[in-house]
Amino acid sequence: MIPFEYRTPKNLKEVHATLKEFGGDAKLLAGGTALVIMMKQRLVRPSCLVALRSVRGLNGIEVKDGGLSIGGLATHREVESSSLVRRRLPMLAETFHHVATIRIRNLATVGGGLAHADPNQDPPPSLIALGATVKATSASGSRVIPLDEFFKDYYETVLNPDEIITELFVPKVAPNTGAAYIKFLPRTADDYATVSAAAVLTLDKTHKTIVDVRIALGSVGVTPIRATAAEAVLRGQPLKAEAFAEAGEKAKGAVDPLSDFRGSAAYKKDMAAVFVRRALEKALADIRQQAKAKAAPKPAAKKKVAKKKKGKRK
Ligand SMILES: Cc1cc2nc3c(=O)[nH]c(=O)nc-3n(C[C@H](O)[C@H](O)[C@H](O)COP(=O)(O)OP(=O)(O)OC[C@H]3O[C@@H](n4cnc5c(N)ncnc54)[C@H](O)[C@@H]3O)c2cc1C
């Protein structure tokens, strides 16, 4: 291994100062699940590793402006198992659950995963479909970046070398919204996807018209891809099952997969259409399930009805 300096800053200010000191030659080390492999393969050769383990206060998960604020150092496992995330946005917890194995999820962080920018990763399509943003900070200030403008190429993002992701923000979803993430895994359960798709669908209150929709795909290009032409087929239109297949066909035009051991480019393109349709169907089922749950009598109310009935019989 090539020698490097190892720094252990205790707070964000020290992180910023160290990144500035090395002027683009330092690398942040969060969970290390991606970076250590890349260093072993000599794909990256930083002159300094800035270990984030001792930096406190950047792994919280809380409600902010009705949405979810997730610290950049929160682990995948913390997101997946957070009762707040599970209650407010089950699709997000499910997406993080799909990542690799529990051992990797215990180490891998939200910020490290996004900065790694492998187009086969699970969280990006869901986060793009949810309209999420990241906060990046440096010694010179901070900025908020929408995730659909964040990824530039294979393993490349718009982050500057002196920036650190300190927060992921997922805005509150509108009423009558359903969300789904699905991943095609023909090999093993902990593999990267052959194709993945996320859909966030909002209906009007009569459930007859599509008010809004966001669709994103993974593993079908050099970055995760938002399928805007597919969204345009649906947005503002009456809800019709056939339209989901039409949107899927449109999504094919947005993807540009590579042939590899997970499938040929042509196969992945066809699967992109199928997976967009299925993600939309799953998001619709989510809306219907939520409406059903809302309409069902609460357990306490059930007890009251039972008591009343008992009273009547007397
Ligand atoms: C065996 C294996 C299987 C995997 N399977 C999947 C899978 O199925 N699905 C999936 O989505 N992913 C999968 N992954 C990838 C995994 O999600 C990433 O390795 C992980 O998310 C990286 O997070 P980390 O905290 O370990 O980052 P690190 O390895 O510490 O860092 C990764 C990169 O991000 C930078 N960085 C770290 N933290 C920050 C920050 N806060 N701000 C800015 N830059 C930062 C680092 O400098 C480095 O360039 C797999 C990985 C392995 C090793």
The ligand as an SDF file (V2000), in Angstrom:
LIG
                    3D

 53 58  0  0  0  0  0  0  0  0999 V2000
  -19.4580   -6.3370   -0.8830 C   0  0  0  0  0  0  0  0  0  0  0  0
  -20.2150   -5.0570   -1.1450 C   0  0  0  0  0  0  0  0  0  0  0  0
  -21.5200   -5.1420   -1.6200 C   0  0  0  0  0  0  0  0  0  0  0  0
  -22.2430   -3.9660   -1.8870 C   0  0  0  0  0  0  0  0  0  0  0  0
  -23.5290   -4.0610   -2.3350 N   0  0  0  0  0  0  0  0  0  0  0  0
  -24.2690   -2.9430   -2.4860 C   0  0  0  0  0  0  0  0  0  0  0  0
  -25.6330   -3.0030   -2.8770 C   0  0  0  0  0  0  0  0  0  0  0  0
  -26.2170   -4.0570   -3.0780 O   0  0  0  0  0  0  0  0  0  0  0  0
  -26.3150   -1.8290   -3.0040 N   0  0  0  0  0  0  0  0  0  0  0  0
  -25.7370   -0.6190   -2.7550 C   0  0  0  0  0  0  0  0  0  0  0  0
  -26.4080    0.4040   -2.8410 O   0  0  0  0  0  0  0  0  0  0  0  0
  -24.4380   -0.5340   -2.4010 N   0  0  0  0  0  0  0  0  0  0  0  0
  -23.7130   -1.6580   -2.2540 C   0  0  0  0  0  0  0  0  0  0  0  0
  -22.3890   -1.5590   -1.8800 N   0  0  0  0  0  0  0  0  0  0  0  0
  -21.7550   -0.2360   -1.8380 C   0  0  0  0  0  0  0  0  0  0  0  0
  -21.9190    0.3970   -0.5240 C   0  0  0  0  0  0  0  0  0  0  0  0
  -23.2020    0.9630   -0.4960 O   0  0  0  0  0  0  0  0  0  0  0  0
  -20.8560    1.4840   -0.4180 C   0  0  0  0  0  0  0  0  0  0  0  0
  -19.6200    0.8330   -0.3150 O   0  0  0  0  0  0  0  0  0  0  0  0
  -21.0930    2.3510    0.7950 C   0  0  0  0  0  0  0  0  0  0  0  0
  -22.3340    2.9800    0.7060 O   0  0  0  0  0  0  0  0  0  0  0  0
  -20.0210    3.4110    0.9470 C   0  0  0  0  0  0  0  0  0  0  0  0
  -20.2280    4.0660    2.1810 O   0  0  0  0  0  0  0  0  0  0  0  0
  -19.0270    4.2320    3.2280 P   0  0  0  0  0  0  0  0  0  0  0  0
  -19.5510    5.0130    4.3550 O   0  0  0  0  0  0  0  0  0  0  0  0
  -18.4110    2.9050    3.5320 O   0  0  0  0  0  0  0  0  0  0  0  0
  -18.0530    5.1160    2.3270 O   0  0  0  0  0  0  0  0  0  0  0  0
  -16.4520    5.1120    2.2870 P   0  0  0  0  0  0  0  0  0  0  0  0
  -15.9560    3.8470    1.6750 O   0  0  0  0  0  0  0  0  0  0  0  0
  -15.8900    5.5200    3.5820 O   0  0  0  0  0  0  0  0  0  0  0  0
  -16.2480    6.3270    1.2370 O   0  0  0  0  0  0  0  0  0  0  0  0
  -16.7140    6.2430   -0.0820 C   0  0  0  0  0  0  0  0  0  0  0  0
  -16.3860    7.5610   -0.7950 C   0  0  0  0  0  0  0  0  0  0  0  0
  -17.1520    8.6270   -0.2490 O   0  0  0  0  0  0  0  0  0  0  0  0
  -16.2980    9.6560    0.3030 C   0  0  0  0  0  0  0  0  0  0  0  0
  -17.0070   10.0980    1.5120 N   0  0  0  0  0  0  0  0  0  0  0  0
  -17.2460    9.3740    2.6290 C   0  0  0  0  0  0  0  0  0  0  0  0
  -18.0490   10.0500    3.4590 N   0  0  0  0  0  0  0  0  0  0  0  0
  -18.3120   11.2260    2.8620 C   0  0  0  0  0  0  0  0  0  0  0  0
  -19.1020   12.3570    3.2300 C   0  0  0  0  0  0  0  0  0  0  0  0
  -19.8010   12.4190    4.3810 N   0  0  0  0  0  0  0  0  0  0  0  0
  -19.1310   13.4260    2.3860 N   0  0  0  0  0  0  0  0  0  0  0  0
  -18.4480   13.3860    1.1980 C   0  0  0  0  0  0  0  0  0  0  0  0
  -17.6840   12.3410    0.8040 N   0  0  0  0  0  0  0  0  0  0  0  0
  -17.6410   11.2740    1.6260 C   0  0  0  0  0  0  0  0  0  0  0  0
  -14.9680    8.9690    0.5290 C   0  0  0  0  0  0  0  0  0  0  0  0
  -13.8850    9.8810    0.5140 O   0  0  0  0  0  0  0  0  0  0  0  0
  -14.9240    8.0040   -0.6490 C   0  0  0  0  0  0  0  0  0  0  0  0
  -14.5450    8.6720   -1.8130 O   0  0  0  0  0  0  0  0  0  0  0  0
  -21.6420   -2.7120   -1.6310 C   0  0  0  0  0  0  0  0  0  0  0  0
  -20.3270   -2.6350   -1.1420 C   0  0  0  0  0  0  0  0  0  0  0  0
  -19.6160   -3.7970   -0.8870 C   0  0  0  0  0  0  0  0  0  0  0  0
  -18.2200   -3.6900   -0.3680 C   0  0  0  0  0  0  0  0  0  0  0  0
  1  2  1  0
  2  3  1  0
  2 52  2  0
  3  4  2  0
  4  5  1  0
  4 50  1  0
  5  6  2  0
  6  7  1  0
  6 13  1  0
  7  8  2  0
  7  9  1  0
  9 10  1  0
 10 11  2  0
 10 12  1  0
 12 13  2  0
 13 14  1  0
 14 15  1  0
 14 50  1  0
 15 16  1  0
 16 17  1  0
 16 18  1  0
 18 19  1  0
 18 20  1  0
 20 21  1  0
 20 22  1  0
 22 23  1  0
 23 24  1  0
 24 25  2  0
 24 26  1  0
 24 27  1  0
 27 28  1  0
 28 29  2  0
 28 30  1  0
 28 31  1  0
 31 32  1  0
 32 33  1  0
 33 34  1  0
 33 48  1  0
 34 35  1  0
 35 36  1  0
 35 46  1  0
 36 37  1  0
 36 45  1  0
 37 38  2  0
 38 39  1  0
 39 40  1  0
 39 45  2  0
 40 41  1  0
 40 42  2  0
 42 43  1  0
 43 44  2  0
 44 45  1  0
 46 47  1  0
 46 48  1  0
 48 49  1  0
 50 51  2  0
 51 52  1  0
 52 53  1  0
M  END
$$$$
